[in-house]
Amino acid sequence: MLKRPRRRSITLLGIGTFFFLYLMTYWYPGQTEALSLEYQEIQQAAQKYLEAEVQRNFKSVYESLAPSSEYVASHTFEAYMAEAQASPVRIVSYRILNIFQITNNPDKEKYPKIDRSAQVEADVVIRYVDTQKESMVNFAFPFVKEGEKWYKL
């Protein structure tokens, strides 16, 4: 007999939670739309970067890197291209799984050009050119927003 009232309580709690979350989208519709748009922007930036890696489009990969990053500050496009061409590792394919930790920059003093950051989790198939072996790795790529654009860090 005790199981029925408990089951009803759990059901009512679940229904109440659903309606609360549903109503929150009406009370804060602009925030929900902004997060959805930002999520799409991050996904597009990640796809552009990873697709350029697969196609070995060095110019597009380099353009996908954050202009304020230490790597871009210390490597010209030519230096990056020489490094990329010499690498025995190739990205063969990818699948974006998740975008998470979308946050404001907590250290604007140290990184003044970065507004926001995010992590993009992807399964990436890499091939080792010297052995022709392939492996799938799960990786969280860091992305940052500078101005109005998202870049790989």
N, C-alpha and C positions, 0 to 999 in steps of 0.2 A: 503494500500500500504506500509506503514512503517513496517508492520510485516514481510514481506518477506525478505528485506535486513537484518533485525535484526536476523531472524532465520538463514540466511546464515552465518552471522558473528559468531553466537554461534556455528554453525556446524563446520565452519572452525577453530574456536578456539579449539573445542574438538578434531578435527582431528590433528591439530598441536600439541596439548598436548600429544596425543597418540604417534605420531611419535617421539616427543622429548624423552619421557620415553622409547620407544622402542630402539632408538638409544643409549641412555645412557647405556643400557645393553651391547652394543657392545663396547663402549668406555671404560667401566670399568667392563669387564667380570670377572676378578679375584675377585673383591670386591663383586659382586653379588653372585658368587659361594661360597665365604667364608661365607657370611651371610647366605646363604641357608644351608651350612654344619653346621654352628653354631646353627642355628635354629633346625636342626635335632638332634644335640647332646643334646640340652636343652630338647627337647621333649622326647628323649629316657631316659634321667635322670629323668624327671618328671614321665614318665610312670613306670619306675623301682621303684621309691619311692612309688607312689600311689598304684601300684599293690601289692607291699610288704605290705602296710597298709591293703589292702583288704584281703590278705591272712594271715595276722597277722604273717608274717615272720619277727620276731623281729631283727634277725641278719642282714637281708637285709635292713630293715628300718634304723637301726643304721649305717650301712655302707654307706647309702645314705646321711647321715648328714655331713655337712662341717667339716673337721678335725679341722679347726681353729675357729669354732663357740664357743661361750660362753657355750652353752649347752653341747657340747662334752667335753670341758675343765673341766666342773664341774660335769659331770655324767659319770660314768663308764658304760659299757654295762649292767652289772648286775643291776645297779641302774635304768637305763633306762627301762630294761625289767620289773622290779618290778613295776615301775610307769605305764608302758603301760598295764600290766596285770590287774592292779587295776582300770584302767580307765573305767567308765561306758559308754564311747562313742566308737563306732566302725565305721570305714568307710566301707560302704557296696558296693558302686560303685562310679565311677567318670567318668567325660567326660572333657577332656582338650578342652578349647574353644579358647584360645589365648595365645600367648607368646609375651611379649612387654617389653619396657624399657630395651633393651639390651644395656648396657653401660660399659665403662671402669670404674675401681675403681677410684673415685675422691679423696680418702683419703688413698693413699698407705702408708703414714707414720703411720697411726693408724692401718690399716689392711694390712700389707705387703704381706701376702700370697694370698690375693684375687686379681685376675686379672680383672674379669668382673662380672657383675651381670645382672639378668633378673627377670622378674615376669612371673609366669605361672598362668593364670586364668583358674579355673576349677569349674564345678558344681560337688559337692560332696554330695552323699546321706549318711547321718550318722544315726546310730541306737543307741538309748539309751537302754542299756541292762536292766536297772531296770524297764523301762516301756514298752519296745519293740516298742516304737514309732519311726518313721522315719521322717527325715526332709531333704530337699535339701537345701544346702547352696552354695552360690557362693563365692569363696575365691581366692585370689591372693597369691600364694605361692612364697616366695623369693628363688631364686637359685643363686649360685655364682660359678665362675670358679676358681679353684685353680690348678695351673700347667696346665695340659691338660684335666682335668676332671671337670664336672659340678656336684654340690652337692646341696641338699636342705639346706638352712640356718636355 
